[in-house]
């Protein structure tokens, strides 16, 4: 999933890509942003559906983001697209963090 989001940013970036990962409110939040052409708002939801590609898609199988979406859903997370601060795409994924287990009591 991480590779798919980062590869997409690298494929469409004009010159800048930023990748961040942080923990917040029990979730791991990944963001891959670029300064490329962006994704029109009306195409963002369909971006993650199998068998669809953007009108401006570059060569590729078209399965990377769909696979990332499936991984996120399988693990109780989600994935979505927004506009980056540079006007390109910002792809986000969230996954629930595992709860820490208490070590067994010595005894």
Buried (B, 14 or more C-beta within 10 A) or exposed (E): BEEBBBBBBEBBBEEBBBBEEEEEEEBBBBBBBBBBBBBEEEBBEEBBEEEBBBEEEEEEEEEBBBBBBBBBEEEEBEBBBBBBEBEBBBBBBBBEEEEEEEEEEEE
